[in-house]
Amino acid sequence: MMFNPYLEEDDEVLLEEAVEKTKSIVVYNDEHNTFEHVITCFVQYCGHDAIQAEQCAMIIHNNGKCSIKNGTFEKLCPIKEALCENGLSAKIE
């Protein structure tokens, strides 16, 4: 990490820990969920608006996967579980 005269050493450690703990929920394409279902799940469980949810669904369809939500493992785990319980293929990476 580069030296920053405005950060205390403790602040640098906290910043490094925060960056290291950031994870993503990645949702993978499948052949059985409809676009409507996927979009509804993203709105309901991830807090996406309809446009963002639709864009993520299109990325998943075209690229095979998409990172849909970032945060700590603790924050993402219940969201990922809800998506999986609704038939989506999701992992925290």
One Martini backbone bead per residue (centre of mass of N, CA, C, O) as a GRO file, in nm:
protein
   93
    1MET     BB    1   0.099   0.034   0.020
    2MET     BB    2   0.068   0.357   0.005
    3PHE     BB    3   0.165   0.648   0.119
    4ASN     BB    4  -0.038   0.840   0.360
    5PRO     BB    5  -0.035   1.130   0.549
    6TYR     BB    6  -0.364   1.118   0.632
    7LEU     BB    7  -0.308   0.833   0.746
    8GLU     BB    8  -0.327   0.617   0.975
    9GLU     BB    9  -0.227   0.308   1.050
   10ASP     BB   10  -0.507   0.206   1.147
   11ASP     BB   11  -0.661   0.295   0.892
   12GLU     BB   12  -0.512   0.110   0.693
   13VAL     BB   13  -0.601  -0.157   0.820
   14LEU     BB   14  -0.907  -0.113   0.791
   15LEU     BB   15  -0.905  -0.082   0.485
   16GLU     BB   16  -0.787  -0.360   0.416
   17GLU     BB   17  -1.012  -0.526   0.556
   18ALA     BB   18  -1.251  -0.418   0.389
   19VAL     BB   19  -1.150  -0.511   0.110
   20GLU     BB   20  -1.115  -0.819   0.176
   21LYS     BB   21  -1.439  -0.862   0.259
   22THR     BB   22  -1.526  -0.837  -0.025
   23LYS     BB   23  -1.805  -0.963  -0.197
   24SER     BB   24  -1.994  -1.181  -0.430
   25ILE     BB   25  -2.279  -1.232  -0.615
   26VAL     BB   26  -2.320  -1.511  -0.829
   27VAL     BB   27  -2.505  -1.563  -1.125
   28TYR     BB   28  -2.630  -1.833  -1.313
   29ASN     BB   29  -2.715  -1.988  -1.578
   30ASP     BB   30  -3.027  -2.127  -1.703
   31GLU     BB   31  -3.314  -2.332  -1.833
   32HIS     BB   32  -3.575  -2.267  -1.609
   33ASN     BB   33  -3.570  -1.962  -1.576
   34THR     BB   34  -3.724  -1.676  -1.596
   35PHE     BB   35  -3.694  -1.349  -1.635
   36GLU     BB   36  -3.915  -1.267  -1.439
   37HIS     BB   37  -3.813  -1.427  -1.195
   38VAL     BB   38  -3.531  -1.306  -1.174
   39ILE     BB   39  -3.617  -1.011  -1.147
   40THR     BB   40  -3.790  -1.046  -0.895
   41CYS     BB   41  -3.560  -1.147  -0.711
   42PHE     BB   42  -3.375  -0.897  -0.735
   43VAL     BB   43  -3.577  -0.699  -0.616
   44GLN     BB   44  -3.651  -0.847  -0.348
   45TYR     BB   45  -3.339  -0.936  -0.241
   46CYS     BB   46  -3.138  -0.688  -0.364
   47GLY     BB   47  -3.277  -0.398  -0.439
   48HIS     BB   48  -3.351  -0.368  -0.718
   49ASP     BB   49  -3.438  -0.234  -0.990
   50ALA     BB   50  -3.582  -0.315  -1.282
   51ILE     BB   51  -3.344  -0.237  -1.466
   52GLN     BB   52  -3.113  -0.375  -1.317
   53ALA     BB   53  -3.235  -0.659  -1.321
   54GLU     BB   54  -3.252  -0.683  -1.629
   55GLN     BB   55  -2.951  -0.645  -1.689
   56CYS     BB   56  -2.852  -0.891  -1.528
   57ALA     BB   57  -3.017  -1.102  -1.685
   58MET     BB   58  -2.878  -1.046  -1.959
   59ILE     BB   59  -2.591  -1.110  -1.875
   60ILE     BB   60  -2.646  -1.400  -1.796
   61HIS     BB   61  -2.751  -1.493  -2.072
   62ASN     BB   62  -2.487  -1.397  -2.243
   63ASN     BB   63  -2.236  -1.489  -2.016
   64GLY     BB   64  -2.348  -1.698  -1.767
   65LYS     BB   65  -2.288  -1.441  -1.573
   66CYS     BB   66  -2.329  -1.238  -1.257
   67SER     BB   67  -2.264  -0.969  -1.061
   68ILE     BB   68  -2.519  -0.847  -0.822
   69LYS     BB   69  -2.358  -0.832  -0.532
   70ASN     BB   70  -2.203  -0.641  -0.273
   71GLY     BB   71  -2.007  -0.752   0.022
   72THR     BB   72  -2.036  -0.913   0.288
   73PHE     BB   73  -2.085  -1.227   0.380
   74GLU     BB   74  -2.304  -1.168   0.596
   75LYS     BB   75  -2.490  -1.003   0.397
   76LEU     BB   76  -2.507  -1.218   0.150
   77CYS     BB   77  -2.607  -1.495   0.251
   78PRO     BB   78  -2.924  -1.451   0.268
   79ILE     BB   79  -2.954  -1.376  -0.029
   80LYS     BB   80  -2.841  -1.633  -0.156
   81GLU     BB   81  -3.043  -1.825  -0.022
   82ALA     BB   82  -3.299  -1.702  -0.148
   83LEU     BB   83  -3.221  -1.754  -0.441
   84CYS     BB   84  -3.190  -2.063  -0.416
   85GLU     BB   85  -3.482  -2.117  -0.306
   86ASN     BB   86  -3.577  -1.987  -0.606
   87GLY     BB   87  -3.373  -2.149  -0.827
   88LEU     BB   88  -3.106  -2.018  -0.821
   89SER     BB   89  -2.765  -1.983  -0.930
   90ALA     BB   90  -2.563  -1.922  -0.641
   91LYS     BB   91  -2.261  -1.740  -0.536
   92ILE     BB   92  -1.991  -1.677  -0.322
   93GLU     BB   93  -1.681  -1.476  -0.421
   0.00000   0.00000   0.00000
